[in-house]
Amino acid sequence: MADRFAVILAAGKGTRMKSPRPKVLHEIGGRSMLAWSVALAKELGCKRSVVVVGPDMAQLSEAAAKLVGAENVVVQKDQLGTANAVDAARGALKDADGHAIVLYADTPLVPKEAGERAFAELEKGASVCVLGFRAKLPNRYGRLVTAGDGSLEAIVEANDATDAQLKIELANSGVMAAPVKLMFELLKDVKSDNAKKEFYLTDLVGLARGRKLQASVAHCEERDVQGVNSQAELAAVEQDFQAQARARFMTDGVTLQAPETAYFAHDTKIAAGVTVEPNVVFATGVSIAAGAVIRAFSHLEGARVGEGAIVGPFARLRPGAVIGREAHIGNFVEVKNVTVGDGAKANHLSYLGDGEVGAGANIGAGTIFCNYDGFFKYRTVVGANAFVGSNSSLVAPVTIGAGGYVGSGSVVVDDVPADALGIARGRQANKEGWAKAFRQTQSAAKKSGTKPPGAV
């Protein structure tokens, strides 16, 4: 099999997005559209990916460099069409020998299978292969003109098509594959004699056919090649991604009680047997083990949830949260960078930040890990089977030993030894009759119109 390469076009200005962020850095499923294309190239086994950006796109260039390396980011100085954009990668791929695929950074959901079909056509002898799909008429897509045997004769842009050509349903996705050396050789002959006076990459098909070379079509679905040019289209592609993710998880044995209300990231991992209640959001970096229950209105990011654990409702798991087997994280509990041991419970209204909760421990309602002094973060360690009473503040760095107890309402600043009771609160004092006398005095003052000092 020939070596594979990718040219990813990202030079579009994206003015219709009306956003200060470059268009292709907007996200689908928690991953930028550019990163989707780079990931596809990696899945296809591309030896090298070159990202083509426009001039004065420093933010985009920096982001692309992090994904593919600065040496693989090139600038399309004169934005004169798709052929001109691909030609900008000529220098970066001058030593490449193999097959290249041209991807679009604003077309994020192209499946690996579609790319494989395009490369397979080249392996079978095609000199150019285009991803094509069936589209309802009328439409704005370029048309794929084919011969009786199904081979590709030409691509005609909608603006340049005849009435007869506009009746063709087979449409051009823009994604094209060709041998690297041939692709750059054909690019030299592309002309701008069209309605837009631009250099079209699609002309490579006609140029190849003019040399008696074979061109072919690899088929895909229209939803596979949805492009994004506006906020509305971004939302539409996001919804399509979510629909695919929901269908995949349910097929794999995940129970989604209200599928349309669950939102997933591109890398969400959920095992069979997990139940997800309504209105749950999975941001990036989440994995859920079998038998866990994620209850309604919870938000998870960068977290791992163990087998049989229960999270929520209204829980928030932040990056670094690791929830053990059969552990419970309840309503309005936030966990950040804390490992919660097997069977441990924090069921109500708590913040656990930076630390460790041992197996079987119980964290009472209103407990706070005070982990930040305004400059640095510190760890709180609660040992196995420890019990932290309600409304307690554990001022890190601090350790509650295994089996230790913390009295409710305590502000703990020193370690509590194993199996000891730590109490850090003022001693209660009862003043007999005080409340009755207070009510009498205040009632008399109110009747006489006399306000005590400071009253308004």
Secondary structure as GFF3:
##gff-version 3
##sequence-region A 1 456
A	DSSP	beta_strand	4	9	.	.	.	ID=ss1
A	DSSP	three_ten_helix	15	17	.	.	.	ID=ss2
A	DSSP	three_ten_helix	23	25	.	.	.	ID=ss3
A	DSSP	beta_strand	27	28	.	.	.	ID=ss4
A	DSSP	beta_strand	31	32	.	.	.	ID=ss5
A	DSSP	alpha_helix	33	43	.	.	.	ID=ss6
A	DSSP	beta_strand	48	53	.	.	.	ID=ss7
A	DSSP	alpha_helix	58	68	.	.	.	ID=ss8
A	DSSP	three_ten_helix	70	72	.	.	.	ID=ss9
A	DSSP	beta_strand	73	75	.	.	.	ID=ss10
A	DSSP	alpha_helix	82	87	.	.	.	ID=ss11
A	DSSP	beta_strand	99	104	.	.	.	ID=ss12
A	DSSP	alpha_helix	112	123	.	.	.	ID=ss13
A	DSSP	beta_strand	128	134	.	.	.	ID=ss14
A	DSSP	beta_strand	143	146	.	.	.	ID=ss15
A	DSSP	beta_strand	152	156	.	.	.	ID=ss16
A	DSSP	three_ten_helix	158	160	.	.	.	ID=ss17
A	DSSP	three_ten_helix	165	167	.	.	.	ID=ss18
A	DSSP	beta_strand	170	179	.	.	.	ID=ss19
A	DSSP	alpha_helix	180	187	.	.	.	ID=ss20
A	DSSP	alpha_helix	203	210	.	.	.	ID=ss21
A	DSSP	beta_strand	215	219	.	.	.	ID=ss22
A	DSSP	three_ten_helix	222	225	.	.	.	ID=ss23
A	DSSP	alpha_helix	231	251	.	.	.	ID=ss24
A	DSSP	beta_strand	255	256	.	.	.	ID=ss25
A	DSSP	three_ten_helix	259	261	.	.	.	ID=ss26
A	DSSP	beta_strand	269	270	.	.	.	ID=ss27
A	DSSP	beta_strand	275	276	.	.	.	ID=ss28
A	DSSP	beta_strand	281	282	.	.	.	ID=ss29
A	DSSP	beta_strand	287	288	.	.	.	ID=ss30
A	DSSP	beta_strand	293	294	.	.	.	ID=ss31
A	DSSP	beta_strand	299	300	.	.	.	ID=ss32
A	DSSP	beta_strand	304	305	.	.	.	ID=ss33
A	DSSP	beta_strand	310	311	.	.	.	ID=ss34
A	DSSP	beta_strand	316	317	.	.	.	ID=ss35
A	DSSP	beta_strand	322	323	.	.	.	ID=ss36
A	DSSP	beta_strand	328	331	.	.	.	ID=ss37
A	DSSP	beta_strand	334	340	.	.	.	ID=ss38
A	DSSP	beta_strand	345	348	.	.	.	ID=ss39
A	DSSP	beta_strand	351	357	.	.	.	ID=ss40
A	DSSP	beta_strand	362	363	.	.	.	ID=ss41
A	DSSP	beta_strand	368	370	.	.	.	ID=ss42
A	DSSP	beta_strand	380	382	.	.	.	ID=ss43
A	DSSP	beta_strand	387	388	.	.	.	ID=ss44
A	DSSP	beta_strand	393	395	.	.	.	ID=ss45
A	DSSP	beta_strand	398	400	.	.	.	ID=ss46
A	DSSP	beta_strand	405	406	.	.	.	ID=ss47
A	DSSP	beta_strand	411	412	.	.	.	ID=ss48
A	DSSP	beta_strand	421	422	.	.	.	ID=ss49
A	DSSP	alpha_helix	434	448	.	.	.	ID=ss50
###
